[in-house]
């Protein structure tokens, strides 16, 4: 299939530098790259070109074990280039001093810099998001908010704030690239690229990352969804089941029956699982002390936190932290 009309050749083509961090996620990177390739196919002459960069300049390994050959090391780039940081797993370890120094140096030129998936963490660590709005994958949201509380973090699938671009990963990188493509070049071209990729619903900054609560739990019950939403919004200071029930116009007993019928657990158990999941994310993604993790998840007593954690994950928070450190050493 060919395009309906060619576009004038930019002079020169816009160059995108993909900075591939260790253990980067393949899907957001591939979506962003394919969008550029298909945009070039739409035109008789290329409007984009790209380079793969990384520390060492030889190859980069993504989270699924695939290795990609790099085009360049951490070398100087042009003022008109766009740098896209491709993050993924173990982002703290992948955010090395050479990477941070390179980003800070290039940022002083005033170039545009974006982060895919957990790339926002690296941008924040380099000071590139100071005074900016941003987003990051929902699984890393809590740990990012704890470490960079001065940065305005949203739950949007992508955020554009001046010359700083962040997206939550997965397929959201395609939506971000289509938006940038429409801004840099042409809306019709962006729509054609989306059509080629069978992307029938181009999302915007107003779209949030996660599925709706009814979709996630597989139940469409407005009062149940409202209670779960309140639980998710009050992890650090848990709300009692009686207050949750009152706020949705139910008795505590009715709330108990509602959770038992649809989720096969009590409201208290479900709430505890939410809090422990956040605790696990913080233990594995931050350097917060176990005591501070406990407080951030609504546990006033470290011993009670440890007891609940062991019951849920069959290990203690301290051992979880130690196991995470051992995995870092191995990788």
Secondary structure, DSSP 8 states (H G I E B T S, - for coil): ---SS-----SS-EEEEEEE-TTB-HHHHHHHHHHHHHHHHHSSS-SEEEEEE-TTSSEEEBTTS-EEE-SBSS----TT-EEEEE-BSSHHHHS-HHHHHHHHHHHTTT-EEEEETTHHHHHHHTTTTTT-EEE--GGGHHHHHHH-TTSEEE-BSEEEETTEEEE-STTHHHHHHHHHHHHHT-HHHHHHHHHHTT--S---TTSBSS--HHHHHT---HHHHHHHHHHHH-SSS---HHHHHHHTT--HHHHHHHHHHHHSS-HHHHHHHHHHHHHHHHHHH----HHHHHHHTT-S-HHHHHHHHHHHHSS-HHHHHHHHHHHHHH-
